[in-house]
Amino acid sequence: MYLLEHDAKVLLAARGIPVPAGCLIGRGDTIHRAALPPGPWMVKAQIPAGGRGRAGLIRKASTLQEVSGHVGTLLGTTFKGRAVASVRVEQQVAAAREAYIGCVLDPAAGGVRVILSASGGMDIEQASRDLVHDEVAEPTVESLTDCVHRLAGKLPAAIASAARDAGNRLAQAFLDLEALLIEVNPLFVLGDGGWIAGDARIITDDNALTRQQALAALLNSRAPAYPDVARKYEHGFDYVVVDPEGEIGLLTTGAGLSMMLIDELRAAGLTPYNFLDIRTGGLRGETRRLTQVLTWVGEGRNVKVILVNIFAGITDLGEFARLLVEAIAAVPGLRLPVIARLVGNGLPAAREVLAAAGIGLHTDLDAALAEVRARLAPRGA
């Protein structure tokens, strides 16, 4: 789960990590001066993506009128395919030096990569290599703390102490939250040696939600901000809208195969609407999951066809086909053609069930995509 900055800062603040005072404002909210922290302010679009500063989605304000104007401009703005539904208004931090600190899970190296830099802010990616220091440590408090201290020792004396303290606290948070990434950029280092997390990015492991009470509570209270994760948490499988303008709804299983199919569709000039790993082993003879997926796919404003792509090993395709036909009938508002590409156990029975429902069955992906193209082609073309 890629946390919005506001939520990341709320979590960090609860752990004693200093962040600028701020509040969240959404669509329809009234801006009250009393609810704002002391000015001047930063008005920051809340969206799970980097590059907000360069895109003009982070703005300064010195008056309440400027805050109101920026909030009105930013809400509804689309960036990297996502619409801004809320903004964080927080107190500006003045007279501070900008640094960078981050912890990221590095599976290839078999540990946690700790990164410290004497330079931070929007230009961190262009920072001179001699200003950035990193090392891989084991995922333990002792190892990460030792790593932070070694790296901080390479930084200028003016920021080394603050970086060391920030690194120790963030490393502990990284482990406690079972995070995949925590970074603070910029890390504001104050003249008195103190520090403040100017911006925070946290990515957590969705599979750890059952163990992470604070994250689960956040998800329950802020579900509209994290629709994909909320769906997985509630329904037990992955469903993500990858292109709101997509024309092809996908009913697929296997995360890797589903991503590969999306890549193939895009390479062929086709636009998939969603990613899905339905996990057919979890159907257990009932249609609830399939019905839910078909309902979600049917909500796509440009979806014109549904492509089913299932590779079955243990799952019996005859049983799956029966459940699919029942699920389609259970979504009366669904008026989309269904194209099925099935491979595996029980194929003859599946062909018979689908044929009776007027659904053709393909075993070759190219043949299925050819029918998809035909369904998408304008009439008379």
N, C-alpha and C positions, 0 to 999 in steps of 0.2 A: 504494500500500500504506500503510494507516494503521498505523504502528508502535505497539505497546504501549509504555507509558512505559519499562518496564525496558529493552527493546531500543533505544529511542531514546537512553536515557542511556548504554548500553554503546557505541553508535556515537559519541556526542559525547565520552565520556571517552577513547576511543581517539584522538580528535583534540585532546586536551589541554584540553578544556572541563571545568571543575570541576563535579562532581555529588556529592550525598551518597553516602557508602559504603552499599552495599545488596546484597541477594541475592534470588533468585527462589525461591519455594516453590510447588510444585504439589500436586495431589491425590496422596495417598499418600506424600508426602515427610515425613521426620521432622525436627522442628525441633531443631537442636543449638545450644546457646548459643555454642559455639566458632565456628560458621559465621556467626553474626550480627555485624554491625558493633557498635561500642560504643553502648550505649543512652544516653538513652531513644530510642524508635523511632517511626516512622510505618509503619503497616500499610496498604498501598494496593492495592486490587483492580485487576487488570490487565485492562482491557477497552477496545476502541477507541471510546471515546465521551467527550464532555465531560460536566460536571455531576456528577462522581463525589463531590466534596466535599459538595454539597448533598444527595446521595442517601444519605449515610452510608457510602460505600464507601472513605473514607479516615479512619483512626482512629489516635489516639495510644495508645502503650503505654509503661509505665515498668517493667514486670516481664516476665519470660519467660512467666509464666502469662497475663498480658494479651495478649501476642503470640500465644500458642497459641490463646486464646479467640477473638481477632479473626480469625485465619487460618481457624479452623473455621467461624466464622459467615459470612465473606465467600465462601469457596469454594463454588461451586454457586449463588450468588445470581444472579438474572437481572435485567438492567438494559438497557432499550431493546432488548429482544429477544435479548440475548446473555448467555450464562452465563459467570460468572467461573471460569476454569480455573486461574488462578495469582494469586499476590499478590507484591508486592515489599515487603520489610521493609528500611527504610533508616534511617539515623541522622537524628534530628531536628536542625534548624538553629535555633539560639536567637539572640536579640538581633540580629535582622536586619530591615532595612526591605524591604518588598515593592514591586517594580516589575514592569514588563512589557516584553517585547521580542519582535518577530515579523517574519518575512519571508514574504510570500505572493505567488505568481505572480498577476498581474492581467492576464489576456488583453485585457480591454476597454481598459485603459490602455496596453497594449503594453510592460509592464515588470514590475518587482518592487516591490511596495508594502512599504515598511519602516515599522513602527509601533513607537513608543516611548511609554511612559507612566510617569509618576511614581507611579502607583497600580497595584497588581497583586493577585493572589489571586482568591478566588471572586467578588468584586464588581466585577471589571474591566468587565463589560458595563454596569454602572450608573455607572461612573466619570464624573466631570464632564468635559465635552468639552474644557475648557481644560487638562486634565491629559494628554490623549492627542494625540500629534503623529504625522502620517504624511506620506509623500511617495513618489512613484513614481520609481524609478531604472532605468537600463538594467542588464541582467544582466551586468555586468562588475565585477571586484573594485574598480577605481578608482571607478566611479560609485556602487556601494553603500557603499564606505567614506566617500566624500564626503557621501553622504546621511546616514549614521549620525552623522557628526560634526556636521552642521547640526542634526539633530534632538536630539542629546544636548546641544547648546548651549542648548536651550530648557528643559532639566530643571533642577531644583534642584542647586546645586553639590555637595551631599552625595552625589548618586548619578550625576552626569553622567560622571565618569571611569569608573566601573564600567560604566555603560550603553554608553559608547563602546568600551571593550575588549570587552565581551560582543557588541556589535553587529558589530564587525569580525570576530570569530571565527565567529559564527553566519552572517554573510553569506558567508564563505568556505566554510563547511560546506554552505550552501544551494546554492551553485554546484557544488561538488565532487560532491555527492550527486545533482545534477539533481533537487532537491526541488521539490514544489509548495507546501509550507508547512513552515516551522520556527518554532515559538514556544516561549518560555520564560515560564511564568507559574505561580508567581511567580519573578521573578529576585530572589534574596536578596542584598541589598547589605549587606555587613558593616561594622562600625564602623571597621575599618582600611582601608576602600576596596576590599577584595576583594569577590568575588561568587561565588555558587553557583547553578547551575540547579536550582531547587527542584522544578520539574516541567517536562517536555519533551514536546512533541507534534511529530511529524514525519510528513508525508505525502509519499510518493515516487511517481514516475512508473513504473508497471509496465512500460511500453514501454522503459524505460532499463535494465532488469535485465541485459540481455546485456552492457552496458558497465560495470555497477556490481558489481565483484567482491565487495566487502564486503556489499552488500545480497543478492546471490545466495547467498553463503555463509550469511548469516543465514537466508534463506528455506529453504535446504536443511537447516539444523540445527534450525529451528523450524517446519517445515511444518505440524504440527498446530495451531499458533497462527494460521496464515494460510491456511486451506484453500482459499479462493477464488483467491488469488493463486498459490498452489502449483499448483493445477489448471491455471490459465492458462499458467504457466511451463512445465509439463510437457507439456500437451496442445495448446497453441497457440490456444486460443479462450477466450472469457469464459463462465463459468458461476458464478452466485451464488445461494445460497438466500436469498430475500428474506423468506420467512415460513415458519418450520419447521412451522407448523400449516396451511399452505396446502393446498387441495384440488385445485388444477389444476396439473399439470406442464406446462411449456411447452417446445416444441421450435421455436425461432424463429431467424431470421437478421436482421441489421441492428440495431445497438445502439439507434439512435433509434426504429425501428419497434417493437422489443421493449419498450422503456420505455413507448412510447405504448400498446401493448397492455396492459401491466400497469396503467397508469393507467385505461384503459377498463374493464378487468375489475373493479378496485376501485370505480370509479364505479357499476358495475352491481351492486355488492354481492357480487361473487365474490372468492375469495381465491387468487391465484396463488402457487405454491410457489417458483418460481425465475425468474431472469433468464437469458437465453441468447442469445449471438450465435455460432451454429454456424459461420458463414462457409462457405457451401455450396461456394464455389470451392475450398476446401481439402479437399473430400472425395476428389477424384481417383479416383473409381470404386471406392472401398473403404468398408467400413462401420465401421471402427474408431471414428471419432468419434461416429457415431450410436449405436453399441452402448454406448459409454461414457456418453453422455448419458442414454440410456434406463435404464441401470443406476443412475445417480445419482438420477434422478427416481423410480425405483421404490423407493428407500430412504426416501422421504418417508412418514412414518407415517400421514398423513391424505390423501395423494394418491389421488383416486378416478377421475381421467380425465386423459388427455394431449391437449393441444391443439397441433396443428402449424399454424404460421402462416408461410408462406414466400412472399415476392415474388421471382420469378425474372426476371433479365434475361438474363445470359449462361448461367446454369445451366439445363439442360434438365430440366423437371419430370418427364418420363417416366423419365429416369435417376434423379432423386432419389427418385421413388416406388418404383422397384425396389430401391434401396439401403435405403430406409426399411423396406420389407417384409422384406428380408433381415435387417436389424438387429433388428427385433422378434422374428423367429424365433430369433435368436442369443441372446436374453435369456429363457431358458425360465421364469424365475421371475416374469416380468412378466405380470400378469393384470389389466391395465387397458384399458378401451376407449380407442381412439384416434380423434380427430376431426380431420380435415384441412381447412384453408382454404388453398388454393393459388391464386396468380394469376401469370400470365406465360407464358413460352415452354414449349411441349410439354404443354399442359393436357390435350388429348384422350388422349394416351398415358398420362398420369398417372391420369386417371379410370379407364381400362381396367385398369391395374395394381392400383390400390387397390380397385376393385370386386371383382376376383378374390380379394382378400384379405379381403373383407368390411368394408372401410373406406369410408365415404361421403366424398365430396369436395364441399366448398363453395367458392364464389368470393366469397360475401358474408359479412362478419364477423357481422352480426346473425343470420344463419341458423346459423352455426357456434356462436355463443353460445347460441342457443335449444336446440341439441342438447346443449351442455354442461350447461345447466340441467336438461334432461330426464334426463341421466345422473346428475346429482347429487341429483335429487329422490328422497326415500325411496320404496321400493316400495309401491304401493297408494295413494300420495298423489294 
